[in-house]
Amino acid sequence: MKSKTLNMTEGNPVWLLLIFAVPMLIGNVFQQMYNLVDSVIVGRYVGANALAAVGATNSVSFLFFALCNGIGSGGGIITAQQFGAGNKDEVKKAIVSSGYILMLGSVLMGCIAFLVTEGVLSFMATPDEIMGDAVIYMRMQCLGLPLVAIYNHSSSMLRALGDSKTPLYFLIFSCILNVVLDLWFVCGLNMGIFGAALATMIAQLIAGLGCLLFAVKTNEYFKMEKKHFYPDKHTIWGSVRLGVPLSLQFSLIAISCMALQRVVNGFGPAVMAAFTATSRVEQLLHQPYQTLSAALATYSGQNLGANKLKRIKLGFHKSMMMMTVFSLAMLPVMQFFGGAIVGLFVDDAQVIAHGADCMRITSLFYLFLGTIYMTRGVLNGVGDAMFALINGVVEVIGRITIPVALTMIPFFGVKGIWWSTGIVWAISALFCILRYISWRRNKNWDY
């Protein structure tokens, strides 16, 4: 086996995007599957309150992961652009410098998150009956943040070079290992929610180290000379310039999710458990959008480096067509089988009923969700730092104001949580399209 690069500046855009996206999709589905297994095992063998505790930490974890991973994403954009331009030494500098930034950020964010965990969960009105489990699970995730960063860095650099297969191999292995460890720690050793978190940490560490070491051994761009290990000011500044807005975007979205979680928490453990279960399902459904978006970002970055702007526009249009087909196909599935899917997590009738309502409502807005991902991919790939900030601000305003307003209206009640999610997607999609049109006109993509 060798780690291979993929030049996306020549050839059929649809074929290139699919070649790149399919391995990522398989890997991301595996990753979400072990998140699902984690939740199913916790919900079935520890209880609905423990499942709610896991859900209570999701948005908080996302906040701290986003703050350190955004700059890492900026490094991936720089790497893709330099690869497209054919600058081999600059690619190597980008790989090393972004690694420095990501590891420093992950250690710093992990320490801060560990210290403020209980205070943040209290601020989010986490119920007393699940607070203990939520604190344990969250702090374990904080300790695992640098472990996740190892995999995120190596995989993002390989993907910037067009290699989406190598990260897949190690992710699949870690997913299988995580399931085995979950069953052993939670069911066999009765370690509860602590065991579920520990299993994930071990699996993430093995995936990260394996992917990095394999890349160093097999990929020519990871074979560094002494000169490449010196921090490069230009690369670091480029990573920061692109990465900080991405960090702000991700963190603002995380804050908006925390605001929504606080509204959910106010309805008690049953709604919290339903929200957790449906969030896990929707994370799985998001994967085709996310992987196509990531493929489009690499494609756009490489073609920008090669100064092939018309190919970027063509790739975006083809991605929108593929996204639309998938969105329409998933609509009837969620409308008719949403409740059965939620029933895989818990056997509580009230939780299943809330979850079924969620799936029926949010599936109406999948086209808007896909639009967000496609525009995010192309604009992040070409380095539009301002878009990231605009997108984050729109989402945080929507998620803070709309759920509170809708849930206070008797007609909506608790269903206002699910309706607000779809409405925020629609508003954000509109802003994304407007920004894409503006950027394309300013850069003369038609010429």
Secondary structure, 3 states (H helix, E strand, C coil): CCCCCCCCCCCCHHHHHHHHHHHHHHHHHHHHHHHHHHHHHHHHHHCHHHHHHHHHHHHHHHHHHHHHHHHHHHHHHHHHHHHHHCCHHHHHHHHHHHHHHHHHHHHHHHHHHHHHHHHHHHHCCCCHHHHHHHHHHHHHHHHCHHHHHHHHHHHHHHHHCCCCHHHHHHHHHHHHHHHHHHHHHHHHCCCHHHHHHHHHHHHHHHHHHHHHHHHHHHCHHHCCCHHHHCCCHHHHHHHHHHHHHHHHHHHHHHHHHHHHHHHHHCCCHHHHHHHHHHHHHHHHHCHHHHHHHHHHHHHHHHHHHCCCHHHHHHHHHHHHHHHHHHHHHHHHHHHHHHHHHHCCCCCCHHHHHHHHHHHHHHHHHHHHHHHHHHHHHHHHHCCCHHHHHHHHHHHHHHHHHHHHHHHCCCCCCCHHHHHHHHHHHHHHHHHHHHHHHHHHHHCCCCC
